[in-house]
Amino acid sequence: MIGESTSVDADRSAPVDKKGLAKAFAASLTGTALEWYDFAVYSAAAALIFPQIFFPDSDPLTGTLLAFSTYAVGYVARPIGGFVFGRLGDVIGRKQLLVITLLLIGVTTFAIGLLPGYDRIGIAAPAILVVLRFAQGVAVGGEWGGAVLLSSEYGNPRQRGFWSSAAQIGPPAGNLMANGVLALLTVSMTEAQFESWGWRLAFLMSALLVGFGLWIRLKLEDTPVFKALQESGERAEAPISDVFKTQTRPLIAAILSRIAPDVIYALFTVFAITYGTRKLGFDRGEVLAAILIGSAVQLGLIPLAGAISDRINRRLVYAIAAVGGVAWSALFFVVIGGSSFPLLILGVVVGLGFHSFMYGPQAAFVTEQFTVPLRSTGSSLAYTIAGVFGGAMAPLIFTYLLSKTDSWVPIAIYVLIVGALTLLGLALGRDPDPTEDEHYALMSAENATRATGSAK
């Protein structure tokens, strides 16, 4: 049951490489921060700029739907990345795949910043945009699973909720940077300048994050757990088929657990821009500022939630936050209905607060559903498949429901349905077993000791 507690024996904790752990935490955080910087910049541009730049012949609503469709392509492509890179994480290691995915994310984002608009190259502009977005999604599909394992497998498995949150801090950190850059650009130039060339600067700046992330990742060794798998010969030969054959229930549980957080996050960080500016008349800068404040609060709440889930049953913390997030999603529209800027801030901050208490424990919950030799593949598949049904579809469904009904009630019902699916996933899941990691971590430490002795 979700409310059951997990008893652990703190005396059996595996040795921890503190220096490697610090590097792994930083490497995990910077990679996912870049990923979500890119996605946050893209989502804001899809709501504000892309309809005019890449779909100028469409009416405003159709242009927004088309722009959000290219946003969705990034999610639809993620399972391919999960299949390709998730498998590689179980075969060649966590570090190698993370270098590849970081380069691919950075190159595609930079290229979007250089892409000419429809007025310059016609239909080729949106076509190339879709291709770049697809490539970006493939890279992101492989990034998350490896980033989570990089930090969690270096850390104490009895504190997996906290250490895994490194990858989870990436979205608000990236969102914070993206909206900060966008807010700075909007106040430092005219609207015509921003729509003409200013928005491109936000994409081009991703090169700085790529350089920093590569510098950290290239200096890092692979995780002790993967080293032990490699040395013991226990690596899976066919991890994808093994996951579908032997890990069906864990895969379903992990997929369902992720859907509501994705949808709720899209509501408060993507759709809120469209709804706030077009329905309620908020200034674009006001909505971006509210998201900026909410993302800043998440920087502290996500690791806190992860740490709390190490002390209190992880599934229970997750479930309570899911119920709160669903309820607040409906109240959000009531709270901001009067077009009050302080209430807009309150609505976004509280919504992202509930999201934090799902998202903080999420990485640990997803990874610990799978056996260690299949953990990278299983986690990546769950993350990417859930993204298609959650984050990819949410902005499109929100926009469609609003256009057809001119009411937020169907949107609230939609969030309620996905919330129920996530609770089902949590009920199907299992509680953590830290001894699985400790076995491999101790094996790795013993192998390192023998190697040191032989060298002498």
C-alpha positions in Angstrom: 0.0 0.0 0.0 1.1 3.6 -0.5 1.1 4.4 3.2 3.5 1.5 4.2 6.8 2.6 5.6 10.1 1.2 4.5 12.5 0.1 7.3 16.2 0.5 6.6 19.4 -0.4 8.4 21.6 2.7 8.3 24.6 0.6 9.4 24.7 -1.2 6.0 25.2 2.0 4.0 27.6 1.6 1.1 30.8 3.7 1.0 30.3 7.0 -0.9 32.9 8.8 -3.1 32.1 12.4 -1.9 34.2 14.1 -4.5 32.7 12.0 -7.3 29.2 12.6 -5.9 29.7 16.4 -6.0 30.8 16.2 -9.6 27.9 13.8 -10.5 25.4 16.1 -8.8 26.7 19.1 -10.8 26.8 17.1 -14.1 23.3 15.9 -13.6 22.0 19.3 -12.7 23.7 21.2 -15.6 22.5 18.7 -18.2 18.9 18.8 -17.3 19.0 22.5 -16.7 20.2 23.0 -20.3 17.5 20.6 -21.5 14.8 22.6 -19.7 16.3 25.9 -20.6 15.9 24.9 -24.2 12.4 23.6 -23.7 11.3 26.6 -21.7 12.6 29.0 -24.3 10.9 27.0 -27.0 7.6 26.8 -25.2 7.5 30.6 -24.5 8.5 31.2 -28.1 5.8 28.8 -29.3 3.2 30.8 -27.4 4.5 34.3 -28.3 6.7 34.4 -31.4 6.6 31.3 -33.5 3.0 31.8 -34.9 4.2 35.0 -36.5 7.7 33.9 -37.5 7.0 30.4 -38.9 3.2 30.2 -39.5 2.3 33.8 -40.6 -0.5 32.7 -43.0 -2.6 31.2 -40.2 -5.1 33.0 -38.0 -3.8 33.5 -34.4 -5.5 30.4 -32.9 -4.4 28.1 -35.7 -0.9 29.6 -35.5 -0.7 28.9 -31.8 -1.9 25.3 -32.3 0.7 24.8 -35.0 3.4 26.2 -32.8 2.4 24.0 -29.9 2.4 21.1 -32.4 6.1 21.6 -33.0 6.5 21.9 -29.2 4.8 18.4 -29.0 7.2 17.0 -31.6 9.9 17.3 -29.0 8.0 15.0 -26.7 6.9 12.6 -29.4 10.6 12.1 -30.3 11.6 11.3 -26.8 10.7 7.6 -26.8 13.2 7.2 -29.7 15.9 8.7 -27.5 14.7 6.5 -24.6 15.1 3.4 -26.8 18.4 4.4 -28.2 20.2 6.1 -25.3 18.5 4.3 -22.5 19.8 1.1 -23.8 23.2 2.5 -24.2 23.2 3.6 -20.6 22.9 -0.1 -19.6 25.4 -1.3 -22.2 28.2 1.3 -22.4 27.6 3.4 -19.2 25.9 6.5 -17.9 28.7 9.0 -18.7 29.2 8.2 -22.4 25.6 8.6 -23.4 25.3 11.9 -21.4 28.2 13.5 -23.4 26.4 12.6 -26.6 23.0 13.8 -25.6 24.3 17.1 -24.2 26.1 17.8 -27.5 23.0 17.0 -29.5 20.7 19.2 -27.4 23.1 22.1 -27.6 23.6 22.0 -31.3 19.9 21.7 -32.2 19.0 24.6 -29.8 21.7 26.8 -31.3 20.5 26.0 -34.8 17.0 27.0 -34.0 18.3 30.5 -33.0 19.9 30.8 -36.5 16.9 29.4 -38.5 15.4 32.0 -41.0 11.7 32.7 -40.8 8.9 31.9 -43.2 9.4 35.3 -44.9 12.9 34.3 -45.9 12.7 30.6 -47.0 9.0 29.8 -47.1 7.7 26.4 -46.1 11.2 25.2 -45.5 11.3 27.3 -42.3 8.6 25.4 -40.3 9.8 22.1 -41.8 13.4 22.6 -40.6 12.0 23.7 -37.2 10.2 20.4 -36.9 13.3 18.4 -37.8 15.4 20.4 -35.2 12.7 20.0 -32.6 12.6 16.2 -33.3 16.4 15.9 -32.9 16.2 17.9 -29.7 13.5 15.5 -28.4 15.6 12.4 -29.2 18.5 13.8 -27.2 16.3 14.8 -24.3 14.8 11.3 -24.3 18.2 9.8 -23.5 19.4 12.6 -21.2 17.0 12.2 -18.2 17.5 8.6 -17.3 21.3 8.9 -17.5 21.3 12.1 -15.5 19.2 10.7 -12.7 21.4 7.6 -12.4 24.6 9.6 -12.5 23.8 11.4 -9.3 21.7 8.7 -7.5 24.2 5.8 -8.1 27.1 7.9 -6.7 25.0 8.8 -3.6 23.8 6.7 -0.7 20.8 4.7 -2.0 19.0 5.3 1.3 19.1 9.0 0.3 18.1 8.4 -3.3 15.2 10.9 -3.1 17.6 13.8 -2.4 20.4 12.8 -4.7 18.2 12.0 -7.6 16.6 15.4 -7.3 19.7 16.9 -8.9 18.2 16.1 -12.3 14.8 17.3 -11.1 16.2 20.7 -10.1 17.1 21.1 -13.8 13.6 22.0 -15.0 13.0 25.0 -12.6 16.7 26.0 -13.0 16.4 25.9 -16.8 12.9 27.6 -16.6 14.3 30.3 -14.3 17.2 31.0 -16.7 15.0 30.9 -19.8 12.3 33.2 -18.4 14.9 35.4 -16.9 16.6 35.8 -20.3 13.2 36.4 -22.0 12.1 38.9 -19.4 15.4 40.8 -19.8 15.1 40.8 -23.5 11.5 42.0 -23.5 12.3 45.0 -21.2 15.5 45.9 -23.0 14.2 46.2 -26.5 11.0 47.1 -28.3 8.4 44.5 -29.2 9.4 44.8 -32.9 13.0 44.2 -32.1 12.2 41.2 -29.9 10.0 39.6 -32.6 12.5 40.4 -35.3 15.8 39.1 -33.8 15.8 39.4 -30.0 14.2 36.0 -29.4 17.0 34.4 -31.2 19.5 35.4 -28.5 17.8 33.2 -26.0 18.4 30.2 -28.1 22.0 31.1 -29.0 22.9 31.5 -25.3 22.5 27.8 -24.8 26.1 27.4 -26.1 27.4 28.7 -22.7 25.5 25.9 -20.8 26.7 23.3 -23.3 30.3 24.2 -22.8 30.1 24.2 -19.0 28.2 20.9 -18.9 30.7 19.2 -21.2 33.6 20.4 -19.1 32.1 18.7 -16.0 30.9 15.5 -17.7 34.2 14.8 -19.5 36.1 14.9 -16.2 33.7 12.5 -14.5 34.1 8.7 -14.2 31.1 6.4 -14.5 29.1 5.4 -11.5 30.3 2.8 -9.0 27.1 0.7 -9.7 27.7 0.6 -13.4 31.4 -0.3 -12.9 30.3 -3.2 -10.7 27.8 -4.4 -13.4 30.6 -4.1 -16.0 33.1 -6.0 -13.9 30.7 -8.8 -12.8 29.4 -9.4 -16.3 25.8 -8.8 -15.2 25.0 -6.2 -17.9 21.9 -6.9 -19.9 22.5 -8.0 -23.5 19.1 -7.1 -24.7 17.8 -4.5 -22.2 14.8 -3.2 -24.2 13.2 -6.6 -24.8 14.1 -7.6 -21.2 12.3 -4.6 -19.8 9.1 -5.4 -21.8 9.3 -9.1 -20.9 10.2 -8.9 -17.2 9.4 -5.4 -16.0 5.9 -4.9 -17.4 4.3 -3.8 -14.1 7.2 -1.5 -13.1 7.1 0.1 -16.5 3.3 0.8 -16.3 3.6 2.1 -12.8 6.5 4.5 -13.7 4.7 5.7 -16.9 1.4 6.5 -15.1 3.2 8.2 -12.2 4.7 10.7 -14.5 1.7 11.9 -16.5 0.0 14.2 -13.9 3.2 16.1 -13.0 3.9 16.7 -16.7 0.4 18.0 -17.4 0.3 20.2 -14.3 3.8 21.6 -15.1 2.6 22.4 -18.7 -0.5 24.1 -17.2 1.5 26.5 -15.0 4.5 27.2 -17.2 3.3 26.9 -20.9 -0.5 27.3 -21.1 -0.5 30.0 -18.4 1.3 32.3 -20.9 -1.4 31.9 -23.6 -4.3 32.0 -21.1 -2.9 34.9 -19.2 -2.1 37.1 -22.1 -5.0 36.3 -24.5 -7.8 35.5 -22.2 -7.2 37.7 -19.1 -5.2 40.5 -20.7 -2.1 40.2 -18.6 1.1 41.7 -20.0 3.5 39.2 -21.4 6.2 40.3 -18.9 3.8 39.8 -16.0 3.1 36.2 -16.8 6.8 35.5 -17.4 7.6 37.2 -14.0 5.1 34.9 -12.2 6.6 31.8 -13.8 10.1 33.1 -12.9 9.1 33.5 -9.2 7.5 30.1 -9.2 10.5 28.5 -10.7 12.8 30.1 -8.1 10.7 28.7 -5.3 11.0 25.2 -6.9 14.8 25.3 -6.6 14.5 24.8 -2.9 11.2 22.8 -2.8 12.3 20.0 -5.1 15.4 18.8 -3.2 13.4 19.3 0.0 10.6 17.1 -1.3 13.2 14.5 -2.4 14.8 14.5 1.1 11.4 14.2 2.8 10.5 11.2 0.7 13.6 9.5 2.0 12.3 9.8 5.5 8.5 9.4 4.9 7.1 6.8 2.4 7.9 8.1 -1.0 4.7 7.1 -2.7 2.6 8.7 0.1 4.4 12.1 -0.4 3.9 11.8 -4.1 0.2 10.9 -3.8 -0.6 13.8 -1.4 1.1 16.2 -3.8 -0.8 14.8 -6.8 -4.2 15.3 -5.1 -3.2 18.8 -4.1 -2.0 19.6 -7.6 -5.2 18.5 -9.2 -7.3 20.5 -6.8 -5.3 23.6 -7.2 -5.4 23.4 -11.0 -9.1 24.1 -10.8 -8.8 26.8 -8.1 -6.1 28.4 -10.1 -8.5 29.7 -12.8 -10.8 31.1 -10.1 -7.9 32.8 -8.3 -6.6 34.5 -11.4 -10.0 35.3 -12.9 -9.9 38.9 -11.7 -6.7 39.6 -13.6 -4.8 40.5 -10.4 -1.0 40.3 -10.8 -0.4 39.3 -7.1 -3.0 36.6 -7.4 -1.4 35.4 -10.7 1.9 35.0 -8.8 0.2 33.2 -6.0 -1.6 30.9 -8.4 1.6 29.9 -10.3 3.8 29.6 -7.1 1.3 27.3 -5.3 0.7 25.2 -8.5 4.5 24.7 -9.0 4.8 24.0 -5.2 2.5 21.0 -5.5 4.4 20.0 -8.7 7.7 20.2 -6.7 6.4 17.6 -4.2 5.6 15.2 -7.0 8.7 16.0 -9.0 11.2 15.9 -6.2 10.5 12.2 -5.3 9.7 11.3 -8.9 13.2 10.4 -10.2 13.9 8.1 -7.2 10.5 6.5 -7.6 10.8 5.8 -11.3 14.4 4.4 -11.2 13.8 2.2 -8.2 10.9 0.4 -10.0 13.5 -1.4 -12.2 16.2 -4.0 -11.4 19.7 -2.5 -11.5 20.9 -4.1 -14.8 17.8 -2.7 -16.6 17.5 0.6 -14.7 18.7 3.0 -17.4 16.5 1.4 -20.1 13.5 1.1 -18.0 13.7 4.6 -16.5 14.3 6.2 -19.9 11.4 4.4 -21.5 9.0 5.3 -18.7 10.1 8.9 -18.8 9.8 9.3 -22.5 6.6 7.3 -23.1 4.9 9.3 -20.3 6.1 12.5 -21.8 4.1 11.8 -25.0 0.9 11.3 -23.2 1.6 14.0 -20.6 3.7 17.1 -21.6 3.4 16.7 -25.3 -0.4 16.7 -25.5 -1.2 19.0 -22.6 -0.7 22.4 -24.3 -2.6 21.2 -27.4 -5.5 19.8 -25.3 -5.6 22.9 -23.1 -5.7 25.2 -26.1 -8.3 23.1 -28.0 -10.6 22.8 -24.9 -10.5 26.5 -24.3 -11.2 27.3 -28.0 -14.2 25.0 -28.2 -15.8 25.7 -24.8 -14.4 29.1 -23.8 -14.3 27.7 -20.2 -11.6 26.4 -17.9 -13.9 23.6 -16.5 -13.1 21.0 -19.2 -9.4 21.7 -18.5 -9.9 21.1 -14.8 -11.7 17.8 -15.6 -8.8 16.8 -17.9 -6.3 17.4 -15.1 -8.5 15.4 -12.7 -8.4 12.4 -15.1 -4.6 12.4 -15.4 -4.3 12.8 -11.6 -6.3 9.6 -11.2 -3.9 7.8 -13.6 -0.9 9.0 -11.6 -2.4 7.7 -8.3 -3.0 4.4 -10.0 0.6 4.3 -11.1 1.8 5.0 -7.5 -0.5 2.2 -6.2 1.1 -0.3 -8.7 4.6 0.7 -7.8 7.0 -0.7 -5.2 8.8 0.9 -2.3 12.6 1.2 -2.5 15.1 -1.6 -1.7 18.5 0.2 -1.0 20.3 -3.2 -0.6 20.2 -3.6 -4.4 22.5 -0.7 -4.9 24.6 -1.4 -1.8 25.4 -4.8 -3.2 26.9 -3.3 -6.4 28.5 -0.3 -4.7 30.3 -2.6 -2.2 31.4 -4.9 -5.1 32.8 -1.8 -6.9 34.7 -0.7 -3.8 36.2 -4.2 -3.2 37.3 -4.3 -6.9 38.9 -0.9 -6.6 40.7 -2.0 -3.4 42.0 -5.2 -5.1 43.1 -3.2 -8.1 45.0 -0.7 -5.8 46.7 -3.6 -4.0 47.7 -5.3 -7.3 49.2 -2.0 -8.5 51.4 -1.8 -5.4 
